[in-house]
Amino acid sequence: MRPSSADAAREAGLEILDRSQSRELLTVDCSGVGSSDSAGLAVLIDLLANATKQGRTVQFFNLPPGIVAAAKISDVDTILGI
């Protein structure tokens, strides 16, 4: 079974978070995301939750319109800094 794009993005994000030695702000630029849906939103929320557990702060940039819309509908836009 091939992992979904969301699964791959989640694993990549968690790997970067775990590999980082710095406690500085982690910035995530989503400008390369072509299409998005609620699965993409779930990935960002999961990354944010894992960063928070590690005492890290995450800031998202260039969020795709689909994620922004899903975040507003789900009332989680403020935690993502939208």
Secondary structure, DSSP 8 states (H G I E B T S, - for coil): ----HHHHHHHHHHHHHHH----S-EEEE-TT-----HHHHHHHHHHHHHHHHTT--EEEES--HHHHHHHHHTT-TTTTT-
